[in-house]
Amino acid sequence: AYGKRAETIIQAYGISHRTYRIGWGEYPDVAEIESIFQQDRELTHFAFVHHETTTGMLNPLPELLELCQKYEVDSIVDAMSSYAGLPIDLQELPIDYLISSSNKCIQGMAGTSFVIANNEKLAKTAKFPARNLYLNLWGNHSYIEKTGQFQFTPPVQIVYALNAALDEFFVETQAGRTARYFKAYETLLDGIDKVGLELFLPKSQHSKLLTAIVEPQSPNYDFMEMHDYFYENDITIYPGKGAKQDTFRIANIGAIDYRDMLLFNEKLLQYFEDRKISNS
């Protein structure tokens, strides 16, 4: 879904581009992507999503970055739903532009996004004609560097919340946060297995931050009814989104841990037993 959205944005700006198109839920073939680079040597940038939350798929970041280096193409990594949740070493990985947000795995409030950019690559954009005023990266960066202030009125409360969330992150550490998320994920899988549900993706492709689960083929199952049941028990679940099978999605990021997933598992089992839902 988010690769498609990126394509829509590029089209809105009238930027010449190539699209690597695969079915939703299919894993990218690095060799196929390389063939595009080989066919079109005028490509300058490659934008892709790291953690695709449509399905919970983790795309092959190191391999894609290796292609960018090999063909001298700048990388633009959408890490909205992975940064601070998974280790991304910007000293080791040759990422030119990484995009993320104040919420998601950083666990602040939604409302502001940021780009971590290679300084040399960012400086080169100063000579490009601006396509946008408010979202122009170089314009914002150079203004902050000169004045110490945002170019436009910032969401002050969101920035303060982000600062507090970063303090919490550094106390927990990257390793600690990833371990907490992964333990919650493993606990979730135990519950999914207990009720006999199927995972949409093979485990080798899982981000371990969000999981897509195939909806049961039962006449007693109704997603909206199940959603409302969980909502009444202070749990929010998400419908599937455009994949080749009907799914619902469970995220295990944020200020939660395995105990919250144990509660989810308990409520899921109770719901399936009360409604006599079977996946057979």
C-alpha positions as CSV (number, residue, x, y, z in Angstrom):
1,A,0.0,0.0,0.0
2,Y,2.8,2.4,0.9
3,G,4.8,1.7,-2.2
4,K,1.7,2.6,-4.2
5,R,1.2,5.8,-2.2
6,A,4.8,6.8,-2.9
7,E,4.2,6.2,-6.6
8,T,1.1,8.4,-6.4
9,I,3.1,11.2,-4.8
10,I,5.8,11.0,-7.5
11,Q,3.1,11.1,-10.2
12,A,1.6,14.2,-8.5
13,Y,4.9,16.0,-8.8
14,G,5.4,14.9,-12.4
15,I,8.7,13.2,-11.7
16,S,9.9,10.6,-14.3
17,H,10.1,7.2,-12.6
18,R,10.1,3.5,-12.9
19,T,8.0,1.3,-10.7
20,Y,8.9,-2.2,-9.5
21,R,5.4,-3.7,-9.3
22,I,4.6,-7.0,-7.5
23,G,1.4,-8.3,-5.9
24,W,0.6,-7.2,-2.3
25,G,2.1,-9.8,0.0
26,E,4.7,-11.0,-2.5
27,Y,8.4,-10.7,-1.4
28,P,10.6,-8.5,-3.6
29,D,13.1,-10.2,-5.9
30,V,16.4,-8.4,-5.6
31,A,17.5,-9.8,-9.0
32,E,14.5,-8.4,-10.7
33,I,15.1,-5.0,-9.1
34,E,18.8,-5.1,-10.2
35,S,17.6,-5.8,-13.8
36,I,15.7,-2.5,-13.7
37,F,18.8,-0.7,-12.6
38,Q,20.7,-2.4,-15.4
39,Q,18.1,-1.4,-18.0
40,D,17.8,2.2,-17.0
41,R,21.1,3.8,-16.1
42,E,19.4,7.3,-15.8
43,L,17.8,6.3,-12.5
44,T,19.1,8.6,-9.7
45,H,17.1,7.6,-6.6
46,F,15.4,4.4,-5.3
47,A,12.6,4.8,-2.7
48,F,11.3,1.8,-0.8
49,V,9.5,0.8,2.4
50,H,11.5,-1.0,5.1
51,H,8.7,-2.4,7.2
52,E,5.5,-2.8,5.0
53,T,2.7,-2.7,7.5
54,T,0.1,-3.7,4.9
55,T,1.3,-7.3,5.7
56,G,4.0,-7.0,8.3
57,M,6.7,-7.8,5.8
58,L,10.3,-6.7,6.4
59,N,11.9,-5.9,3.1
60,P,15.6,-6.8,2.5
61,L,17.2,-3.6,3.5
62,P,20.9,-4.5,3.3
63,E,20.5,-6.2,-0.1
64,L,18.6,-3.2,-1.6
65,L,21.2,-0.8,-0.2
66,E,23.9,-2.8,-1.7
67,L,22.2,-2.4,-5.1
68,C,22.0,1.3,-4.6
69,Q,25.7,1.5,-4.0
70,K,26.6,-0.8,-6.9
71,Y,24.6,1.4,-9.4
72,E,25.4,4.7,-7.7
73,V,21.7,5.4,-6.9
74,D,20.7,7.4,-3.9
75,S,18.5,5.4,-1.4
76,I,15.3,6.8,0.2
77,V,14.2,4.5,3.0
78,D,10.7,4.8,4.4
79,A,11.4,3.6,8.0
80,M,8.1,5.0,9.4
81,S,7.3,1.7,11.1
82,S,10.7,0.3,11.8
83,Y,13.0,3.0,13.0
84,A,13.7,2.7,16.8
85,G,11.9,-0.7,16.8
86,L,14.6,-2.5,14.8
87,P,18.3,-1.9,14.9
88,I,19.2,0.4,11.9
89,D,22.9,1.4,12.2
90,L,23.3,4.5,10.1
91,Q,27.1,4.4,10.7
92,E,27.2,1.0,9.0
93,L,24.3,1.0,6.5
94,P,24.8,3.3,3.5
95,I,21.4,5.0,3.7
96,D,21.2,8.4,2.0
97,Y,17.8,9.4,3.3
98,L,15.8,7.8,6.1
99,I,12.3,8.9,6.8
100,S,10.5,8.3,10.0
101,S,8.0,9.8,12.4
102,S,7.6,10.9,16.0
103,N,5.1,8.1,16.8
104,K,5.3,4.4,15.8
105,C,8.3,2.7,17.4
106,I,9.7,6.0,18.8
107,Q,6.5,5.9,20.9
108,G,5.9,9.7,20.9
109,M,2.8,11.5,19.6
110,A,1.8,11.5,16.0
111,G,2.2,14.9,14.3
112,T,5.8,15.4,13.0
113,S,8.1,13.5,10.7
114,F,11.8,13.8,10.1
115,V,14.5,12.9,7.6
116,I,18.0,11.7,8.5
117,A,20.1,12.5,5.5
118,N,23.6,12.1,4.3
119,N,25.0,15.6,4.6
120,E,26.8,15.6,1.2
121,K,23.8,14.3,-0.6
122,L,21.5,16.8,1.1
123,A,23.8,19.7,0.2
124,K,23.7,18.8,-3.5
125,T,19.9,19.3,-3.5
126,A,20.4,23.0,-2.8
127,K,21.0,23.6,-6.5
128,F,17.8,21.8,-7.6
129,P,14.7,23.9,-8.4
130,A,12.3,23.6,-5.4
131,R,9.2,21.6,-6.1
132,N,7.7,22.5,-2.7
133,L,8.1,25.2,-0.1
134,Y,6.9,23.8,3.2
135,L,8.4,20.3,2.7
136,N,11.6,21.4,1.0
137,L,14.3,19.5,2.8
138,W,17.2,21.8,2.0
139,G,15.1,24.9,2.8
140,N,14.2,23.6,6.2
141,H,17.6,22.3,7.0
142,S,19.5,25.4,6.0
143,Y,17.0,27.7,7.9
144,I,17.4,25.6,11.1
145,E,21.2,25.7,10.7
146,K,21.2,29.5,10.3
147,T,18.6,30.5,12.9
148,G,18.3,27.5,15.3
149,Q,14.5,27.7,14.7
150,F,12.0,25.9,12.5
151,Q,11.2,27.7,9.2
152,F,7.5,27.4,9.9
153,T,5.5,27.2,13.1
154,P,6.1,23.7,14.6
155,P,3.7,21.6,16.6
156,V,5.4,22.5,19.8
157,Q,3.6,20.0,22.0
158,I,4.5,17.2,19.6
159,V,8.2,18.2,19.6
160,Y,8.3,18.2,23.4
161,A,6.6,14.8,23.4
162,L,9.2,13.5,20.9
163,N,12.0,14.8,23.2
164,A,10.5,12.9,26.1
165,A,10.0,9.8,24.0
166,L,13.7,9.9,23.0
167,D,14.7,10.1,26.6
168,E,12.7,7.0,27.3
169,F,14.2,5.3,24.3
170,F,17.8,5.9,25.4
171,V,16.9,4.6,28.9
172,E,15.5,1.4,27.5
173,T,18.1,1.2,24.7
174,Q,17.6,-0.1,21.2
175,A,18.4,-3.7,22.3
176,G,16.0,-3.5,25.1
177,R,13.1,-2.1,23.0
178,T,13.7,-4.7,20.2
179,A,13.8,-7.5,22.8
180,R,10.5,-6.3,24.3
181,Y,8.8,-6.1,21.0
182,F,10.1,-9.5,19.9
183,K,8.9,-11.2,23.1
184,A,5.4,-9.7,22.6
185,Y,5.5,-11.0,19.0
186,E,6.5,-14.5,20.1
187,T,3.7,-14.4,22.7
188,L,1.2,-13.4,20.0
189,L,2.2,-16.3,17.8
190,D,1.5,-18.7,20.7
191,G,-2.1,-17.4,20.9
192,I,-2.6,-17.4,17.1
193,D,-1.5,-21.0,17.0
194,K,-3.7,-22.0,19.9
195,V,-6.9,-20.9,18.1
196,G,-5.8,-22.5,14.8
197,L,-5.3,-19.4,12.7
198,E,-2.9,-19.1,9.9
199,L,-0.2,-16.4,9.4
200,F,-0.3,-14.5,6.1
201,L,3.4,-14.5,5.5
202,P,6.1,-17.1,6.2
203,K,7.9,-16.3,9.5
204,S,11.1,-15.6,7.6
205,Q,9.5,-12.4,6.2
206,H,8.0,-11.2,9.4
207,S,9.0,-7.8,10.9
208,K,8.0,-9.1,14.3
209,L,6.4,-5.7,14.8
210,L,3.1,-6.2,13.1
211,T,1.5,-9.5,12.0
212,A,-1.1,-10.2,9.4
213,I,-3.4,-13.1,10.2
214,V,-5.6,-14.9,7.7
215,E,-9.3,-14.5,8.6
216,P,-11.0,-17.8,9.5
217,Q,-13.3,-19.4,7.0
218,S,-16.3,-19.7,9.4
219,P,-19.9,-18.5,9.0
220,N,-19.7,-17.4,12.6
221,Y,-16.8,-15.0,12.0
222,D,-17.3,-11.3,11.4
223,F,-14.4,-8.9,11.6
224,M,-16.3,-5.9,12.7
225,E,-18.1,-7.8,15.4
226,M,-14.7,-9.1,16.6
227,H,-13.2,-5.6,16.4
228,D,-15.9,-4.2,18.5
229,Y,-15.5,-7.0,21.0
230,F,-11.9,-6.3,21.4
231,Y,-12.5,-2.5,21.5
232,E,-14.9,-3.0,24.4
233,N,-12.0,-4.8,26.2
234,D,-9.6,-1.9,25.5
235,I,-7.8,-3.6,22.7
236,T,-7.7,-2.2,19.1
237,I,-7.1,-4.5,16.1
238,Y,-6.8,-3.5,12.5
239,P,-8.5,-4.8,9.3
240,G,-6.4,-6.2,6.5
241,K,-5.5,-3.9,3.6
242,G,-5.4,-5.0,0.0
243,A,-3.5,-8.3,0.4
244,K,-4.3,-11.4,-1.8
245,Q,-6.2,-12.9,1.2
246,D,-8.5,-11.5,3.7
247,T,-6.6,-10.7,6.9
248,F,-6.6,-8.8,10.1
249,R,-3.5,-7.2,11.7
250,I,-2.1,-7.1,15.2
251,A,0.7,-4.7,16.1
252,N,3.0,-5.2,19.1
253,I,4.8,-1.8,19.1
254,G,4.3,1.0,21.5
255,A,4.2,1.0,25.3
256,I,3.1,-2.6,25.6
257,D,4.8,-5.9,26.4
258,Y,4.2,-9.6,26.4
259,R,1.7,-9.3,29.2
260,D,-0.6,-7.3,26.9
261,M,-0.3,-10.0,24.3
262,L,-1.2,-12.6,26.9
263,L,-4.4,-10.6,27.5
264,F,-5.1,-10.4,23.8
265,N,-4.6,-14.2,23.4
266,E,-7.0,-14.8,26.3
267,K,-9.7,-12.6,24.8
268,L,-9.2,-14.1,21.3
269,L,-9.6,-17.7,22.6
270,Q,-12.7,-16.6,24.6
271,Y,-14.2,-14.9,21.6
272,F,-13.6,-17.9,19.3
273,E,-15.0,-20.4,21.9
274,D,-18.1,-18.2,22.6
275,R,-18.9,-17.8,18.9
276,K,-18.0,-21.4,18.1
277,I,-15.6,-20.1,15.4
278,S,-13.5,-22.8,13.7
279,N,-10.9,-22.4,11.0
280,S,-11.4,-26.0,9.7
